[in-house]
Amino acid sequence: MPIDAAKALAAEPRSAEITWDHKDIQLYHLGLGAGANPDLPSPSTDPDELRYTLESRLHVLPSFATVAGAGMGMMGGLAAPGIDVNLAAVLHGGQRVELHRPIPVKGRAATTAKVAAVYDKGKAAVIVLRSEAADDEGPLWTSDAQIFVRGEGGFGGERGPSARLEAPDRPFDRAVERHVRADQALLYRLSGDWNPLHADPEFAKLAGFDRPILHGLCTYGMTLKAVVDTVLGGDVSRVRAYATRFAGVVFPGETLRVGMWESEGRVQVAVTAVERGHAPVLVDTVVELN
């Protein structure tokens, strides 16, 4: 069924109430590889890792906003009137999260989810799903997910923005490598993204992959963790916003290289898959700082 862009954009936002506590935060961090950093002599007990895994020292990585409430913001948007898509044709094209203040370890928030834009890329459509969360103290975050849907373009809509971010003309200021565990997609999906593309080999083949792939949002979170740990000294409160475009897939068992260029008020990032000749994974990636 073709996408009805006008109907989707006119639909009322979907509202829900979400809650989370330290267990949700810890599970999310473990899904990103927290406590398994090979660069550390004893990663599971290293103080830098305990801030992700031990409830008495816990802080919240801002990318948690993408899975809070089991990712209901995104799923609510895909269920909007005028949107009827096959999950096997869906890929995450990009993501941006803006933090209005640090996310608490335990919280309850009201969320709204809506289709903010629908773009016609010819052979595909891009749906921008916006979710916002607020608690009794005010706004917490705004999250925009760009969802790429193969075979759903050609409906005569606007093509949308296509500007790309130029990489600085100098070597990385910092670069680190992060290994993706063989079971990481299976653990990460427990935070709420149950798409079988990341677990079921037969479903992955239907989507055009020879084996399940890692969630793009897992790579997104791993990358932010690398920036927070490497550039920000572990201070998650310095992250004001974080945006990326997903340029390629990651397979469990691979190694990511996270390259960083630092400048006033931001860190620009490029992520590649080491074993595949540094194939691009995340591009147009910026962490905006407070």
Secondary structure, 3 states (H helix, E strand, C coil): CCCCHHHHHHCCCEEEEEEECHHHHHHHHHHCCCCCCCCCCCHHHCHHHHHHHCHHHCCCCHHHHHCHHHHHHHHHHHCCCCCCCCHHHEEEEEEEEEECCCCCCCEEEEEEEEEEEEEECCCEEEEEEEEEEEECCEEEEEEEEEEEEECCCCCCCCCCCCCCCCCCCCCCCEEEEEECCCCHHHHHHHHCCCCHHHCCHHHHHHCCCCCCCCCHHHHHHHHHHHHHHHCCCCCHHHEEEEEEEECCCCCCCCEEEEEEEEECCEEEEEEEEHHHCCEEEEEEEEEEEC
